[in-house]
């Protein structure tokens, strides 16, 4: 375990360390709500996560929109936080990406300082504090609403947390969906969910939920075979984070297309 003198101890909080050395982000002041609304800020859309017998599946589309325009087609909305946890985000894209990067650094910093990884519950609490720290920007329209999931090595099971814009965190036992297409995606998962699902069945259900959300919500991107762009889908189990490759997802979505055409 690392040993520091009292004057050199960096502490276990990376955001607090940044503030101490003068590198922390400054609060938004002197900016009117009307001006913030006029900014064409890219927003991320629908993400889902669900538990299965051996862990969790997280999935998110790649599209970011600015009003009626598609601003980005290859955005990464589902990101590995560390080996046994991940974050999926919906909301203001810039603020969300900064939050995820800071969260990743916080987990790495804690492990280096304390000599051990933070518990999954502790990681969920850390993310809650970061979402709460974004509240001022959220009140001006820069809302970030993440999903946090991972494999709990102590309980030997997958766990999920949902958040609101104030930093409130809520553990979900089965599944959670966030973003503009969350109603459609959540309904699909609700109908098809089983607690004893295999990894393959859970991935298929997440892919189907993403398909239906994209079909009903214009801000949610679906699979784009022409450009070779597919949603980010990852699983987290006892062996850690695994992202599915595009060839695997292309085959799964081809099966969905075949099923839809046969109706």
N, C-alpha and C positions, 0 to 999 in steps of 0.2 A: 504493500500500500504506500503511495507517495506521502512524504513527510515535508511539510512546509513550516517555515518560521511564521510567527504571528504577523509580521509586517508583509511577508510575501504570499500569504495564503490567498489564492484566487477565489476561494469560496466555491460552492457547488452550483451556483446559478450563473450561466453564461450571459444572459441579458443584463444581470446586475454588474458583472465584470465589465461589460461594454460601457455601461453608464459611468462606472468608476474611472475609467480611463478616457472618458470623453468621446466615445464612439457610438453611443446610443442614439436611436432615432429621436428627432425632435417632435413634440406634439404639433398637430395642425392648428395653427392659430391665425386669425385674421382672414379666414377664407369663408365666404358665405355659402350657405346650403344651396342657393340658386346657382352659384358658380360651379360648385361640385357637380350639380346635376347636368350642367351644360357640357362638362368634360365627356369626351367619347371614350369611356373607360371599358376595355374588354372585360367581359364577364364569363366565367366558366359555368357550366350547366350541370347535367344530371350525373350523379354518382350513386352507387349502391354497394352494400356489403351484407353478407349473410354468413351465418355459421353453418358448419357441417360436422360430421362425426369426428374429424381429426383436426379441425382448425377453422379458418375463415377464408372467404373469397371476397375480394374488393374489385370493383369495376367502375370505369368512368370513360366517357367519350372524349374525343380529342378537340372538340370545337370550342372556340371562344367567340362571343358575339359582342358587337358594339351597336346597340340599338337593333336596326334591321339588317346590319351588315355582318358578314362573317369575317372577323378580324384575324383569326388564326385557325388552322386546320389540324395542326400537329401538337397541340398543347398536351403536356403530361399532367393529368389531374390526380392520378393515383401514384404515390411516391413512397419508396421504402424509407421509413424513419430510422430503423436499425434492423438487425438480422431477424428479429421476431416481432416486428410491428410495422404498420404502414398508415399513411394518411391519405384520405380522398377529400378533395375540396370542391366547393361550389361558391360562387360569389365573385367579388372583384379580383381579377386575375393577378394583377401586380401585387396587391397586398397579400393575397393568398400564397404566392410563390415566395415572397420575402418571409412570411410566417413559417412556411415549411422549412426553408433553409436555416432559419434561426432555431427551429425546433430540433432539426438534425444535429446542429452544432451543440445545442444544449445537452442532448443525450450523450454525445461523444465527450463533451467537456466533463459532465458528471462522472462518467465511467473512468476517465483519466485521473480525476481528482480523488474520487472515493475508492478507486480500485475495484469497483464492482458495478454491474449494470443496474440502472434504476428498475424497480418493479414495474409491471405493466400498469398497475393502478397509479403508481407515481408518475408514469409517463402521461397517462390520461389527465392527471391533475396539472402537470406542467403545461400541456396544450390548452387546458381551460384558462390558465392564467394569461397565456398569450392572446387568446381570443378576447378575454376581458380587457386586455391592454389596447385592443383595437376598437374599443367601444366608441370613442370620440369620432373616429373615421367612419364607423358603421352608421352613426347618427347622421352623417352627411352623405350616405348612400354607398360607402365603400365597405359593404358587408362581406364578411368571410364566415362561411358555415362549414366546418370540416366534419368528417367522420374519422374516428380513430379505431383501429382494430389491431389485434395481434394474438399471439399464442402465449398463454400464461404458463410458464414453466413450472410454477408452484402448484397450480390447480390442474395442470395438464389438460387444458381445453382452450378453445378459441373464445375471445370476448370482444364485444363491440361497444363503442360509445358514440352517442349523438350529442351535438352542441347547439346552443342558440347564440344569438348575436351578443348577449351579455356575458358569455363565458360559462353559462350553466351547462353542466354535463349530465347526461342521462344514459345509464347503461341499458342496452337493449339485448334481450336474450336470444332473439332469433334473426332479425334482419333490420336494416334501416336504409332509407333512401333520402337524398337531399338534392335540391336544385329545382329548376323550373319544370322538369318532367318527372318529379318524384312521385306524384300521384299515380301516374300510369305505371311506372316501374314498380312501385311498392305494391300495387294491386296484383301485378303478375306474380311477384314473389310470394305474396300472401296466399294466393290460390295454390301455388305449386310447392310451397315449402314443407319439408319434413325434417325433423331434428336428426334423423339417422341417415341423411343423404351421404352418398359417397362424394369424393372430390369431383369426379367427372360430372355427376348429376348437378352439383352445386354450381359448377362453372357454366353448364348448359343453361341453368335457370337464370343466372346472372346475365348471360348473353341474350337470352330471350327477353328479359326485362328491359335491357338496354335497347333492343330492337323495337319493342312496343313504345317505349318512351320517345324514341326518335321518330317513329311513325306518327305520333300524336302531337309532338311539341316541336315547333320550328327552330327553337334555340338549341335543341339537343342534336348532336351529330350522330349519324348512324355509320355503319360500315361503308367505306368508300373503296370498292373493288377497283375502280378505274385508277385511282391514285395509290392504291395499296395501303390505305389508312384504315386501321381497325382500332376499336376501343382498347384501352389498357386494362388488362385483367391479370390479377395476381392472386396467389394463394399463400397463406402463412400457416405453417404447422410446426411440429416439433423440430423438423429439419431446417426451418427458417423460411425466408421470403423466396418465392419462385414466380417469375413473370412468364406468362404464356407467350409463345412466339406468334408472329402474324400468320404463319402457315397453318398452325393449329386453329387459330380463330377463324381464318378464311374457310376452313373445312366445316367448322361448326355453323357459321352463318350460311354457308351454302345449303346445309341441311334445313335450316330455318326457312330459307327462300323456297326450297322445294316443297316443304310442308305448307307454306302459305299459298303457293300456286295451286296446290292440289285441293284446296278447299272448295 
